[in-house]
Amino acid sequence: MSTTSPADGDAAPAGLAEAPPGRRFEPDLRSMTRINLRPIASPMPLGFFTVAIASVMTACLQLGVFDAEARAAVALCVLPAFALQLLVSFLAFGARDVIAATLMAVFAGSWAAYALVLFSGAADGLRVLGVFNLALLCFGALMAAVTRPKRALWFVLVVSLPRWATTGLSGLTGAEWLTRTSGALGILVALVAMYAAFALMLEDMRSEEVLPIGRSGPAHTAVEGDLGVQLRNLERQAGVRRTL
């Protein structure tokens, strides 16, 4: 079997790499590839505002602002947080931010689980939610270890960790003081999330940092760097490379 090759003195076709004898020419895809980026608005303010509002509702139930009979009503108020944060997660995946997307997806699942257990009045539901919150505590501790450059996410996680711990322990032990402590921490989570959402929204509106968020490392470069920095190593990102 013979293979064809350029005639003596002929240059190799443009865009084709020189192939060893017996092998076909392979095109150099780098010069033929175009990547189109679709700018989207940041979904993070919506995600943080949702955390804040849902945290206020659950905290008020734990602090005794609502009677125990209001559990179903609180569950119905919290359930939309599942849909909103799931939407934020989808948009964050589209923006190639796997950390924010993962965090918001887990938040969405936690609101759905909380609302369904509370609304259904399932037997031993509070103990089950206690174990669930302790599992969230482990997840949050791992996420906090990788989100520090993203200070808005990191601060919300840091204040959420003790709340998940006290909520989990109060569900398992039934201790009233732990329930009240968890409610107070829920208000703190809401305040931090509200600040983060407002700061990020102002930043997107004015294209500059207005309220301090404390970004560092890659998160700071992503906002302050030029277009060349934004596109660096783009070919290695999940939406471009062949395998995850």
N, C-alpha and C positions, 0 to 999 in steps of 0.2 A: 504494500500500500504506500502510495506516495502522497506527500503533502505539498500544497502550493505555498509559495513564498514570493516576496517581492523580487522583481528582476534585479540583476546586478546593477548597482548604481542608483536604484530607486530608493527613495526614503520611505520609511514605514508610515502608514497612514496616520494622520493626526489623531491624537487621543488614544492610540493603540500602543501598548507596551511591547517591547521586543520579546518574542516568545522563544523558548529553547527549541531546538530541532525536534520535529515530531509532535509539537503541540500547537493548538490553535492560538491565534492572537486573542488576547483578552483586553477589552476596552478599559481605559482608565476612567472609572466612573466619577472620580472627584471633579473633573472638569465638566461633566455632563449633569451633575446633580444640582438641583435648586431646592431650597427649603423655604417654604412659605410660612410665616408666623402670623397668627391671628391674635392681635392684642385683645385682651378682655379686661374688664374692670375687676379689681381685687374683690373676691368674695369674703375676705376675712372680717370686715366690719359686720356683715350680716351674721357670720358665725359667732362672733363675740357678743353681739347684742342679744342673740338667741340664748347663749349661755347665761347672760345676765338676767334676762327676764324669767327663764325657767328656774334659775337658782333662787330668785326672790320668791316665787310661788312655793317651791318645796321648803324653803327656809321658814316661811310664814307658817306652814303646817307644822314643822318641827318645833317652832317657838311657841305654839299654842295660839297664834293669832286666829287661826281657823280651828273649829271644832273637829273632832274625829269624823263626824258625819260628812265633812266636806272633802273627804279623801277622793271620792269619785269626781267631784267638780275640779279639784286640783289636777287629777290625772288627765282630764279632758283638756285643761288649759296647757298642760305640759306636752301632750301628744304632738301638737303641731311642730314642736321643736325638733322632733325626729325628722320630719319632712324637710324642714328648712336646713338643718345641718347636713342632711344627706345631699341636698342640692349643693351646699358649699363644698362638700367633699368631692363631688363630681367635677365642679369647676376647678378646684385646686389640683385634681389629677390632670385636667386639661392644661393647666398652667405649669405642669411638670414640677409641682411642689409636693413630693411624696410625704414629707413629714406633716405638713398642714392637712393634707388630704386624709392621711391615716388617723390623725388625731380627731378631726371633725367627724369622720365616719364612726369611730368608736363612741364619741359623744352622742351621735345620733342614735346608735344602738342602745346606749345606756338610758336615754330618755324614753325610748320605745318600751324597753323592759320595765322601767319604773312605772310608767303610765299604765301599762297593761296589768301588771301585778296589783297596783293600787286600785285600779278601776274594777277588776274582777273580784277583789276581796278573797283571793286564793288562800287556802289553808296554809298557815305557817309562812305567809308571804314575806313578813318582815325579816324573819331569819334567813330566808332565801336571798332577799335583797342585801342582807348583811354580808353574806358570803360573796355576792356579786360585787359589792363595793370594795371588799378586800382584794378581789381579783383586779378591779380597776386600779386600786392602789399600786399593785405590782406593775401593771401596764404603765401607769403614770410615772413611776420611778424610772423605768427604762426610757420612756420618752423624754423625761426631763434631762437625762444624761446626754441627749443628742440635740436638744432644741435650744441650748443656751445662747448661741449666736442670734437666734430669733427671739429676742427678749420679750416681745408681746406674748407669744405662745408660752415661753418659759415661765413668766410671772403668773399667768393664769394656771399653769400646771402646778407651780410651787404652792400656791394657795389652795389648790384643789386637793393636794395630797393629804393634808391633815383632815380635810372634810370627809374624804373617802374613808379614812381610817376611823374617825369617830362615828360616821354613819354605819360602817360595817360592824364595829364593836357594839353600838347601841342596838342594832338589829339582832345580834347574837345574844346579848346579855339582857336587853330590855331596860337598861339603866336610863332613868329619866334625864339625869344630868348630862349624859353623853348625847342624848337626843337634842337637848337645848344647845349644847356646845356645837353640835353639827349645824344647827340652824343659824347660830351666830357666824360660824365660818362660811355658811352659804351666802350670807349678806356680804361678807368680805370678798368672796369669789365674784359676786355680782358687781361690786364696785370696781374691782380690778379689771374685769372683762369689759365693763362699760367704758372705762378710761381707755383701754386698748382699742376698742372699736371706734371711739370718737377720734383718737389720735390718728389711727390709720385712715379714717375717712377724710380728715382734714389734709393728711399727707397726699392722698390721691387727688383731692380737689385742687390743691395748690402746687402739686408736683415738687414739693419740698417738705422736709420735716418741720412741723409747727410745734407740736408737743413732744417732749423727749420720750423715746421708746427704748433707747439704749442698744441698738443693733451693734453687732461686732462681727469681725471675720467676713465670711462669704455673704452673710445677710446684709452687712453694711455695703460691701462692694456691689451687690445686686442693685442697690438703690442709688448709690453714688457713682458707680462706674459708668464708662461710656458704652456705646453699642458693641464695640469689639470685645469688651469684657463680658457682656451679656451672652454673646454667641460663642464664647470660648468652650471648646469640648462639646459642642452641641451634637456632633455626630455620635457621641457615646451615650446620649440620654435615651431613656426607655422608649420614647416615641419614634426614635430614628433607628436605633440598632436592631439587629435581627432578632435577638432573644433577650428576655428579661433576666 
